[in-house]
Each structure stands twice: as structure tokens, then as C-alpha cells.
Amino acid sequence: MIFNRLFGSGDHPQLGRSLLTLMAIVCLAVLASGTSAFAHAVTEGDKGYIMEISGVNLIPFIYLGAKHMVTGYDHLLFLFAVVFFLYKMKHVGIYVSLFALGHSTTMLLGVYFDWNVSSYLIDAIIGLSVVYKGLDNLGAYQRWFGVQPNTKAATLIFGFFHGLGLATKLLDYDISEEGLLPNLLAFNVGVEAGQLIALGMILIVMGYWRKTASFWKHAYTANVMIMWAGFMLIGYQLAGYFTA
């Protein structure tokens, strides 16, 4: 059983403690900065730019998409949790592809067809996706219910919500109808490029950490922190929904 190893001794405990400390600092900084920091939000400067331009602007939208991905804390938390126990690149590729398929589909359709949904509720579901994956990594569903959810289906489904979360934000900025589809496709290319950059950095850190005994010593705590961050994301978004 994988979690029987989580409480073993580590040859490099300082590495595990350093990673956990870094995770805690990032989570606290994100939560302290307010809901806009961890939602699929676009900065005020980017918002103004999006509202002013018209026509086909492929390079700017690729840049904006990549910027969104590498600064999307909730998105990166979910991605980090998804690959936490994936060791083979084939498996990483399958799960990331499913997530990208879901994310791309609802982002494009949501903006193009002007889907009107509450961004607070969608972002709360995105927080739920982080909680779900943290619990999944902890083996909670098998212990509590004696079943293992279909992780591939869950990754795809939550990918739909992550993409819809971004679509709700882009719709607030009245993107010009002129060149809308090419710009959205360019934005999505940027999102996927940013995802590959972020994924590469995550895998490099995880690859080094996994080679040390401290990985098994601190993996449990790391996933508890992921789950805790997801609950905080849910709380902030629901508070925003009921007070807006």
C-alpha cells in the first residue's frame, strides 16, 4: 500500500521541509491577496488592452494565454496534484492531454457562444477539483467508500470547469467580434504553451524530490496542504457569490 511508506524516515528531510515551506508560503500569499489572485482573472492592464484592440491579434493573445496559465494558482495546484504520483511520461501525457482537451473545449465554446454562468460558482467548483485530487492522492475514497473514482474521467470533467472558469472572465471584457475565433484559438495556444512550461518545471522538481526518501515522508502532508488550499478556494468563491 502506497501510503504505508509515507511515514518512513528520510535521508534528505531538509528537502521535503523546504518544499512544504515553499508550498505554504505560496498558498498563504495567494489567499492573502484576495479572490482575484487565484481565480482565472485577467489583470487590469490586460483587461484594458483586450477591450481596446480589434481584428486578428495572434501574438498578443498567445502571450495573454500563456501568462494566464503560469499565474493561474488554482489551475497549477490541480495540475500539480494530478501528476503527483505519475512516474511515467506516457501517463503524464494522457492525463495532461485530457485536462487540456476539457480546458480548451469549454473556454472556446463558452466565449464564442456567450455562455452566461456565475464565475463565483464555477471557480468554487475549480476549488473542489483541487480538493478532489488531494483526497484522491491520499487514498481517501478507497478507505471511506471502498471504490476508486475513474481518475481519467474526473480529470477531463474538471478540465471542462477550468476552461469555463476562464471563459466567464473573458466574457466580462467584451472582446471584439472582429477576429474573435482566431484570437480565441491563439489564446488557447498560449494557454497550452504555458501549461507545458509550468508542467516542465513541476516535473523537474518532482523528479528530484522523488529520488529522495523524504518524498515518502512528506507526500502525505503535501497532499493535505493541496486539499486545504482547495477548501480555501471554495470558501472565498462562495463568500463572493453570497455577498456580491
Secondary structure by P-SEA (a helix, b strand, c coil): ccccccccccccaaaaaaaaaaaaaaaaaaaaaccccccccccaaaaaaaacccccccaaaaaaaaaaaaacaaaaaaaaaaacccccaaaaaaaaaaaaaaaaaaaaaaaaacccccaaaaaaaaaaaaaaaaaaaacccccccccccaaaaaaaaaaaaaaaaaaaaaaaacccccaaaaaaaaaaaaaaaaaaaaaaaaaaaaaaaaacccccccaaaaaaaaaaaaaaaaaaaaaaaaac
